[in-house]
């Protein structure tokens, strides 16, 4: 399920997907000429904080760059996921990447982006910010994927409490992230 910002601001939230059998359980490479960015969030209740992680890969599945952020605050999981998408979209825009598929395992966020319902909440404000970013990124699509297809981003988000606000490229990528990327590549072969 992929979306761009909805064109009808009064459109209702789409129905929950009950049949996810057509969604891949594994990460898939984007088509040539596109990048794929996966993003995820993680809650750290013991420290009243949360982590975000994202990574960009090319059509061969090779890691271009990854990020993780650690933020203070005890927030709802849906807000953490929305903030993750916001950070990923900002990162995409800053990098100047144009043809991008952004994947998240948060169906709630993808559905909220698809709808133009105005939500009076911090979650709603974050979604509105994402929609506005998407208007300036015409070739970026946000897609829902199964959790198992988002494992490398999940590893980054979980590691954000150890790797505070890091950008990873080349030789400074942690082994845990390299292993997750390599596992995805092994499935592609």
N, C-alpha and C positions, 0 to 999 in steps of 0.2 A: 504494500500500500504506500504509494508515493504521492506527495502533495506539493503544490505551490500555494501561496496565499489565495484564499477563496475570493472570487470576484463578487459574490452576492453577500453583502454584510448581514443580511437577515437569514442566511441559510442555517438550518439547525445542525447540531452536532451529528455526524454520521453515526449510524448504528455500530455497535461494538462488533468487531470481527469475531465470529464464533468458529469459523473454519479457517485455521491457519495451516492446513495441510499443504497448500500451494506455496507457502513460504519456505525458503531453504533453511535447513538447520545449520548450515555451514556458511562461512564467509565466502562471498563470490567476488571476483575481480571486476572492476568496471570495464566498459568497452574502451577501445583505444581512443585516446584524446580526452578522456575523462579522468578525474581523480575520484577516489572514494575516501570520505572522511567518516570514521566511526567515532561516536561520542557516548559517554556513560557517566553516571553519577553514583556516588556511594555515601552512605551516612555513617558517621562515627559517633554513636550516641554517648560513649564513655567520655569523649572530649567535647561534646556539644559542637561538633563541626561536621563538615562534609567535604568530599573530594570530587573533582571532575577530571576526566581524562579523555583525550581525543588523539587520533592519529590519522595521517593522510598517507594513502598508498596509490601507486600508479596502476596501470592496466596489467602489469606483470606481477602485481602484489608486493612490490618492493616498497619499503618504508621510506617516505620522503622526510617526514618530521612528525614529532609527537609532542604533546603537552600534558601537564597535569597541574592542577590548581588545588590548593587547600584553603578553605574558607571557614571562618568561625560562624556559629549559628546552629540552632536546632530548628530545622524546617521540615516541611512535609516532603516525602519522596518525589511527588509530582513536581514540586517547585525546584528541587535539586536537578531533576532531569531537564526542566525547562531552562534553568540557568546554564546547564551544560550545552544545550542547543544554541542558546544565545552566545555563549563564549566561542563555540565552534564557528558560528556564522561570522562573528567579529574577526576571528582568526583567518577565516577564508577571505574575507574582505581585505584585511590588512596585507595578506600575502599576495593579493591580486589574482587569486585563482578564479577562473571563470566557469569552466565546465566541471561541476562537482556534484556528486551524489552524497548527501549527508544522511547517515543511518543512525538511528537510535532505537533502543528496545523499549521505548515508552510510547505505547499506543495512545495514552491520554494526551501527550504533547502533540503527536502527529494529528490527532483528531481536532485538538484545539486550534492548531495552525490552519487546518482545512476549513474550519468554520470562521465566520467573521462575527460571532457572538462576542459582545463586549463583556468582559468579566471584571467586576469591581473587586479586585484582590491583587495581592502581590504576584500570584501566578498569572492572572489576567494581564497585568502590566508587563510581565516578562514576555508573555505570548505576543502582545501588541508590539513590543520592541522587536521581537523576532520577525513578525510580519513586515514591519518597516524595513528591517535589514534585507529581507527577501525581495522587497521591491527594487532594491539597488543591486541585487544579484540575480538577474533574470535567468541564468543558466544553472542555478543551483536548485536541486530538488531534495526535499526532506522525505525520507522513507522510514517506515517501520520495519524492523527485522526481529527475528526471534533472538532471545538472550544468547543462545548458543552461537549465533552468527556475529555476536558483538563482543567476543571474549577478550580480544586484545585491548579494547577500550575499557572493558570492565577491570582488567588487570591494572591499567593506568589509574583509573579512578580509585581503586582500592589502595594503590601505592602512593596516592597523593599525600597521605599522612607521613610518609617517609621521605618522598621526593618533593619537597615544598616548592611549589610554583616554578617548575622546571620546563625547559624546552629541550627535547632530545633530538639529535641528528647524528648520523654517522657513528663514530666510535663511542659516544657517550650514552648510547641507549642501554638501559639496564638489561641484564640477562633475562629476567622474567618477561620483559616485553619482547625481546628478540625471540625467545622461545615461543611465545604466543603467536607472533607473526610467522615464524617458521612452521608451526603446527597448521596454520591456515594455508600456507603455501604447499605443504605436504598433501593436503586434501585436494588442492587444485590440480596436482599432478596426475 
